[in-house]
Every structure is written in structure tokens, then in C-alpha cells.
């Protein structure tokens, strides 16, 4: 579980530091948009009150706290799951990414009422209207990693230990 917790804490810290540096440090909150490597990378301020791509964004306190609760329940479930996947380092890394990212977005919802998104990437003449953050990347990568690696073989080719 050490790998899991190190990954979760590192992901959380990277997410929060990146938001602090870009949103506050570069004053993206007031500037709205900063071209970094146009058109490929732009910092574009967006407040996401829902889940990915703004889905389920009602703007109500009930929705906000509901998403916080769901994120906490999912994070707790992933922690429980990773305890059962002992020795599966790929699953531990994936679980750590997912939990660290989820906790980063939970802090935003509690502190600001919405998640601070600022990364916008476009390419090849296609303008992407959506923004995301480090936590979103970690959640996506962690979920994909769990699908690919969890439930497999633990270290030494033996099935992951199951606790009773």
C-alpha cells in the first residue's frame, strides 16, 4: 500500500500546486486565458460544477455536496480495493492516481464550490471548448489503469492475496 499512498499524495500535491501556480500565481482567475503554446496548449479558466465535460452541473449546493459525497465513497472503495490487490504494483499506482485526483477535485468543490479547470488543448484545426486539470488527467489514467491491471497477478506470478 506504500506505493498507492505515495502516488495518491504526490498526485494530490501536484494537482493543488498546479492550480495554485496557474490560477492564482499567473492570475488566470482575472485574465481568463493565457496562450502558452498556441494552438496546442492554452490556459483557459473554467469552473466545473459537474463531472467530466460539465455533465450534471446544476449549480446547486445539493449537487455540489452530492458530488463530494460520491467522490469520497468512490475513493474509500478504491482504498478498500487496493488493500485486496496487495503486490499488484500497477493497480496500486493506478488506484493512487485515481484517489489523489479525486481528493484534489474534492478540495476545490469544498473551497470554491466548483472544480478549477485550466488546461485547454487543441490541435489540427479542431478547437477544443473544454478545459481540464491535473486531477482530471490522474482520475482518467487511474481508472483506465484499474481496468487494465487490477485483478491480475501479484508480484511473483501468484494471484493477489485476498483478505478474509
C-alpha positions as CSV (number, residue, x, y, z in Angstrom):
1,X,0.0,0.0,0.0
2,X,3.0,2.3,0.3
3,X,3.2,2.8,-3.4
4,X,-0.6,3.5,-3.5
5,X,-0.3,6.2,-0.8
6,X,2.8,7.8,-2.2
7,X,1.1,8.0,-5.6
8,X,-2.1,9.4,-4.1
9,X,-0.3,12.1,-2.1
10,X,2.0,13.1,-5.0
11,X,-0.9,13.4,-7.4
12,X,-2.9,15.5,-4.9
13,X,0.0,17.8,-4.2
14,X,0.9,18.2,-7.9
15,X,-2.8,19.0,-8.7
16,X,-3.1,21.6,-5.9
17,X,0.3,23.2,-6.7
18,X,-0.5,23.4,-10.4
19,X,-3.9,25.1,-9.6
20,X,-2.2,27.5,-7.2
21,X,0.6,28.4,-9.6
22,X,-1.6,28.9,-12.7
23,X,-4.9,30.1,-11.3
24,X,-3.5,32.3,-8.5
25,X,0.2,32.8,-9.5
26,X,-0.5,33.7,-13.1
27,X,-3.7,35.4,-12.2
28,X,-5.7,33.3,-14.6
29,X,-8.7,34.0,-12.5
30,X,-8.8,37.6,-13.7
31,X,-7.0,37.2,-17.1
32,X,-9.3,34.4,-18.2
33,X,-7.0,33.0,-20.9
34,X,-3.2,32.7,-21.4
35,X,-1.7,31.3,-24.7
36,X,1.2,29.0,-23.7
37,X,1.9,27.1,-26.9
38,X,-0.9,28.2,-29.2
39,X,-2.9,26.5,-30.6
40,X,-1.8,23.3,-28.8
41,X,-1.8,24.5,-25.1
42,X,-3.8,27.4,-23.6
43,X,-4.6,28.1,-20.0
44,X,-8.3,28.9,-20.0
45,X,-10.1,29.4,-16.7
46,X,-13.2,27.3,-16.3
47,X,-15.2,26.4,-13.2
48,X,-16.7,23.0,-13.5
49,X,-19.7,22.4,-11.2
50,X,-20.4,19.0,-12.6
51,X,-18.4,15.9,-13.6
52,X,-16.4,15.5,-16.8
53,X,-17.3,18.0,-19.5
54,X,-19.7,19.8,-17.1
55,X,-22.2,16.9,-17.0
56,X,-24.6,17.0,-14.1
57,X,-23.7,20.7,-13.4
58,X,-26.8,22.0,-11.7
59,X,-25.0,24.7,-9.7
60,X,-27.0,23.8,-6.5
61,X,-25.5,23.1,-3.1
62,X,-27.2,19.7,-3.1
63,X,-25.4,18.8,-6.3
64,X,-22.1,20.1,-5.1
65,X,-22.2,18.2,-1.8
66,X,-23.6,15.2,-3.6
67,X,-20.6,15.1,-5.9
68,X,-18.3,15.5,-2.9
69,X,-20.0,12.5,-1.2
70,X,-19.9,10.3,-4.3
71,X,-16.2,11.1,-4.8
72,X,-15.4,10.3,-1.1
73,X,-17.4,7.0,-1.4
74,X,-15.6,6.0,-4.6
75,X,-12.2,7.0,-3.1
76,X,-12.9,4.9,0.0
77,X,-14.0,1.9,-2.2
78,X,-10.7,2.2,-4.2
79,X,-8.7,2.2,-1.0
80,X,-10.5,-0.9,0.1
81,X,-10.0,-2.5,-3.3
82,X,-6.3,-1.7,-3.3
83,X,-5.9,-3.4,0.1
84,X,-7.1,-6.5,-1.6
85,X,-4.7,-6.1,-4.6
86,X,-1.6,-6.2,-2.5
87,X,1.5,-6.9,-4.5
88,X,-0.1,-5.6,-7.7
89,X,2.1,-2.5,-8.2
90,X,0.4,-1.4,-11.4
91,X,-3.0,-1.5,-9.8
92,X,-1.6,0.4,-6.7
93,X,-0.2,3.1,-8.9
94,X,-3.5,3.4,-10.8
95,X,-5.5,3.5,-7.6
96,X,-3.2,6.1,-6.2
97,X,-3.7,8.3,-9.3
98,X,-7.5,8.0,-9.1
99,X,-7.7,8.7,-5.4
100,X,-5.2,11.6,-5.4
101,X,-7.0,13.2,-8.3
102,X,-10.4,12.7,-6.7
103,X,-9.2,14.3,-3.5
104,X,-7.8,17.3,-5.4
105,X,-11.1,17.9,-7.0
106,X,-13.0,17.4,-3.7
107,X,-10.9,20.2,-2.2
108,X,-11.9,22.5,-5.0
109,X,-15.6,21.7,-4.6
110,X,-15.4,22.4,-0.8
111,X,-13.2,25.5,-1.1
112,X,-14.7,27.2,-4.2
113,X,-18.0,25.4,-4.9
114,X,-16.6,24.1,-8.3
115,X,-13.5,22.5,-9.7
116,X,-10.9,24.8,-11.1
117,X,-10.1,23.7,-14.7
118,X,-7.4,25.5,-16.7
119,X,-5.7,23.2,-19.3
120,X,-7.1,23.5,-22.8
121,X,-5.5,21.7,-25.7
122,X,-6.4,21.9,-29.4
123,X,-4.9,20.5,-32.5
124,X,-5.1,20.2,-36.2
125,X,-7.7,22.9,-36.8
126,X,-10.1,21.4,-34.2
127,X,-10.8,23.8,-31.3
128,X,-11.4,22.0,-28.0
129,X,-14.0,24.0,-26.0
130,X,-13.3,22.1,-22.8
131,X,-10.8,22.7,-20.0
132,X,-9.4,20.2,-17.5
133,X,-6.8,19.9,-14.8
134,X,-4.1,17.6,-13.4
135,X,-6.6,15.8,-11.2
136,X,-8.8,15.0,-14.2
137,X,-5.9,13.5,-16.1
138,X,-5.0,11.4,-13.0
139,X,-8.6,10.2,-12.5
140,X,-8.8,9.2,-16.1
141,X,-5.4,7.5,-16.2
142,X,-6.1,5.8,-12.8
143,X,-9.5,4.5,-13.9
144,X,-8.0,3.2,-17.1
145,X,-5.1,1.6,-15.2
146,X,-7.5,-0.2,-12.8
147,X,-9.5,-1.6,-15.7
148,X,-6.3,-2.9,-17.3
149,X,-4.3,-4.0,-14.3
150,X,-6.5,-4.7,-11.3
151,X,-7.5,-8.3,-10.5
152,X,-4.5,-9.7,-12.3
153,X,-1.3,-11.3,-11.0
154,X,0.5,-10.1,-7.9
155,X,4.3,-10.0,-7.6
156,X,5.8,-13.4,-8.3
157,X,3.1,-14.6,-10.6
158,X,0.7,-15.6,-7.8
159,X,-2.8,-14.3,-7.6
160,X,-3.2,-11.2,-5.5
161,X,-3.8,-12.1,-1.8
162,X,-7.4,-11.9,-0.7
163,X,-8.1,-10.8,2.9
164,X,-10.9,-12.6,4.7
